[in-house]
Amino acid sequence: MTGGAPSIVRRVSFSPPASSVRGLRHSRIWVYAGIAVVGTAASVQIVDSGAGIPKPLVLLLALAGGALMFSIRTERLLLGWLFLAPILQESAGTHRIGSLLGLALYTAPPAIFALKTILNRGIRPAARWFDAAPALYVGYVFGSLAIASDALGTNFVGTSRAFFQTVALGALIYYVIVFWPGRAVAAAHVCGVVLAAAGLQAAMSIVEFGTGWNLWNDLGWRTAGDIQRSVGTLANPALLGAFIGVGLVVALGVVCWDGPRQLRRLAWLVLVVGPPGLLFTFTRGPILATVLVACSVLLLSARTRLIGLGVVAVVGIAIFAAWPSITSSGLYQKRVVQQQNVQIRVVLQEVSIKLAEEKPLFGWGYGSFDRVKYDVKINNPGVPLAVVLHDTSHDTFLTILVEYGSLGLILFLLPFVVICWPALRLVRTGVPERWLYVVATAAIGVVVLSATTFDLRFFSLIPMLPWLFLGLARRAQADAVGSPAS
């Protein structure tokens, strides 16, 4: 309309009657109250029960928990699960109550928010050819499991759960993040939860080093050797170190690459508690991986390049000055130059390469490494072969190569190469999302470098993290291009 004429167009809105709104709210309150009562009663009975748990009780608990999770917004469910995951996943299995909580709050939620993501309507990014690689890898590994292993027949439930957590979970998280309907899940929220969880684990590592206490009373690594190493709630010092390392490089990316302001304070907190928490794991691989990636984050940013060079110089001078004291310390002798440990890993690498040469394309099959390693003959290994073969693989990618062949390794690595390389190129263009690309590639880098020093096939949370950050980078690239598909 022009010329100041009165407008005859009115905005029409519909509001449901107040009685209907009140009725809907009241019904929800009663539903939530019923779920709370049933869930509480079931939990009390499970705790008080003996060796056996009544199946009807488990069914009621599952129904109550499922109804509650379906009532929570998908993004909140994802973020809540991500925060609880490091607390309830690994070493919670050593505790009866922790194991039940892990099943309910770690294993079940991903399937639920994946289902909610599929059922929700909305605009989604168009799929690209490389998006098929995670699903193909999961299918390929499952085929290997079905063909080359009898574990499905002897222990179907346990094997299926292990397969879901250690193999399928990462791909599921990737697809949920990438093909989230409508507006993408906020990357700042995801990074904030990762920072909070990593900061909590670092604080727990410090407390554990000083007092010997951890949440699930997991004391195996305190009695396994002369050095008391923190594990937090992740069952293994290497896993704890990798997780804290991811938090540290995310914090550096936020601070150095102009990340969201709401994450700055949390990032600085992680930068304060993270280094000692990481150090008290006394695990060389994650520590070295974190240092290398953190230096890259510092030195590649024009804002912090001089600061990074100064930090590197100061640390180098301090190490040089204190080197005689360092080399004479018991910690240095037991962890840094522990030659037998290094020799064992070198021989295991030789074993892995020989096994891969025998079946280069398809590998030996699911879970076969610890079975077929005894068939390899090594000349002059330098360490008694019985001692070497007592250990399992200490390189995730060599294990994949042995068990699934070059085809499996290519399917696994393909999306990381295809997505991370353009993300790094976009960092140089000054796009607003460059902080996210730095954070995502840095987090993936810490896990990848750490995974060359221990085997991730026995664990779940840490192998999932690269897929989480890969999904964030992929969705950001898709939204920037603007190629929606209904």
C-alpha positions, 0 to 999 in steps of 0.5 A: 500500500502507498500514499498513506491509505489505510491498510485493509490487510490484517495479520490473521493468527489462530490461538487455541482456546485457553481450556485446550492449552490448559488441558494439554499442559495438564495431560503432559504433567500427568504423563511426566509424573507417571513416567517419573513414578514408574522410573523411580520405582523401577530403579529402586527395585533394580538396586535392591534386587539380587542377581536377577532382575524381573523382565516386566520391570525392565520393560516398564523401565524401558518404556518409561525412559523411552517416553521421557526421551521422546518428550525431550527436544532432539538437540537437548537430548543430543547435548545431554547425552554428549555430556553424560557419555564420558561419565557413563561409558567406559569404566562405568561398566566395572560398577553394577549401577554404572553399567545399568546407567550406561545402558540406559543413558549411553547406549539407548539415546543415540538410537532414539535421537537418530529415529527422531531425526529421521521422523522429523520433517524439514529441509536437509542438505543434499547428500554427496557421494562421500556421505555413503562411505560411513554407512558402507564401512559399517555394512562392510564390518558387519558383513565381516562379523557375520561371515568371519566370526561366530560371536553373533551366535554364541553371544548375540546381545553382547556382540551386537551391543559392542558392534553398535558402540564401537563401529556403528555409533560414530557413523550414526552421529555423523548422519544425525549431525549432517542431515539434521532437519531444518536449522543445523544443531548449533556447533557452539553448543556442541563445542561448549558441551565438549569443553565442559565435559573435558574440563570435568574430566581434567579436574577429576584427573587432578583429584585422582592423582592427588587422592586416588579417588575416581567416580567408579572406583576403577583402580586397575591402573593404580595397581598395574605399575609403579606410576599412578596414572589417572583414568577418570571415568574412561577406564584407560589413561590413553582414553582420558588423555585423548579426551582432555587433549580434544578439549584443549585444542577446542579451547585453543581454537575458540580463543585463537580463532575468534570463536563464539564469545559465550565459549571464551570463559569456558575455554580459558577454564579448560586451558587452566585445568587441562594441561595438568589433567592431561599430564597426570595420565602419563600417556605419551601418545595423547600428550604428544598428539595434543602438543603437536596439534596445539602448536599448529593451532597457535602458529597458524593463527596470525593473532597468536603466532608470536605468542605461540613462538614465544611459548615454544621458545620458553618451554624449549629453554626450560626443558633444556635447562632442566634436562639433567634433572628430567632424565634422572627422574624415575618418571622419565625412566619408567615412561619416556625411555621405557625401551621394552614397551617401545620394542614391543610396539615396534614388533607388533607393527611388524606383525601387523604389516606381515598379516596385512600382506597375506590378505591385503584386500579384505583382511582376516575378518572381524576381531581376528587380530588377537587370534591370527597374530600367533601365526606370524614368525618374526626373526630376531624380534629383540623382545621374547615373542611370547611377551610381544604376543601377550599384548594386543595391537597398539595402532588402530589403523594397522588393526583395521588394515589387518582385520578389514584389509585395504578396502576397509581402511579406505572406506574408513578414511575417505570421508575424513580426507574429502571433508577435512581438506576443503575445511582447511582450505576454507580457513585461509579465506576468512569465512565466519565459520573458520573457527569451527573448521579449525576446531573440528580438524584439530579435534580429529587430529588429536584422536587420529594421532593418539590412535596410532599409539593404542587400539580404539576397537575396544572402546566407544566414546573416543572413536565417536568424537572424530565423526562428531566433529567431521559431521559439524564440518560437513554440515557447515560446508553444506549450509555455506554452499546452500544446497538443500534437499527436501 
